[in-house]
Amino acid sequence: MKLRSIELEVPDRESAVRFFRDTWGLLEAGERNGVSYLRGTEDIPYVVSVAQASEPAVAAITFSGSKAELARIRRRAAAAGAPLSPLSGFDEPGGGSGYLVQGPEGHVFRFVTERKRVKKLRPDRDRPLQVTHVVLNARDREACTRFAVEVLGFRLSDRTGFMNFVRCDRVHHAIAYAQSDNSMLNHIAFEMTDIDAVMRGIGRMRDAGIATFWGPGRHGPGNNVFAYFVAPFGAAVEYTSEVQRVGSSYRTGKSEDWKWPPNRNDHWGVSARNADAISRGPSGTSASGRSPPDALFPLKAWGSRPGAWSPATTRRARWSS
Ligand SMILES: [Fe+2]
């Protein structure tokens, strides 16, 4: 199982695509039915899709897996009463088929078996390789984590004072849940080739008039280098590199394992502390007084997204966590 892409909806698709292509470094991978697809340099058909909509939203977070993996999740989701909806032969780069499943707080996950991958491009320090994790705000991160572990079959890598990190392959986390008063997007992380590529990205963003709101630094859980920004369309995005790869012997960390000394919030100790900006709810303000970027990016119910794919049927089962 592998995190493949995130499907976004924004009020101004053209400007979001321009940002991802001209500043962030993604490559256009096509457009159909009013949806733009962008890729990185890895062999994944696309990593971000952008559709026009009246409100910004995450339509889905997509994983690719084997038929057996998808069948297992589907069985568990049905048994758990999670809303589930089939997809067949959707018209997207990579093709394939699969289904949507909804987590306890309305987070929408899409699982697909791809028909084909695309040719891997030469790694480029000015372009992301792929999306490597998505962090979601959660009112009840423990319930969301149970769903990820028991229904989706993910593994808990680490738990800190306010975040739970889960993985679906050897990458330390594909999803993390940040304790919050809402269930919206927290941020999307794009993997870069190395630290140099992260630093070059910081420079490219600065040229575009967008400063980091946290970073550069090196995280505790995942040990990855990070730099966070607010994209012009309102979402928090991260350049990251050197994300830790872990195996089945990895010991799940507890919050006591991830305590920083005073005035530290990363390994390097040089990053300005503004973590609140990506972990507070819509009514909160960050330590710097800025509005938190996640306030601009609510997750909304799936099934309302127009375009290439839409759920054929909806099982409105009551979810109990
Ligand atoms: Fe991150």
Boltz pocket constraint, residues with backbone or C-beta under 6 A from the ligand:
constraints:
  - pocket:
      binder: B
      contacts: [[A, 133], [A, 135], [A, 187], [A, 189], [A, 238]]
      max_distance: 6.0
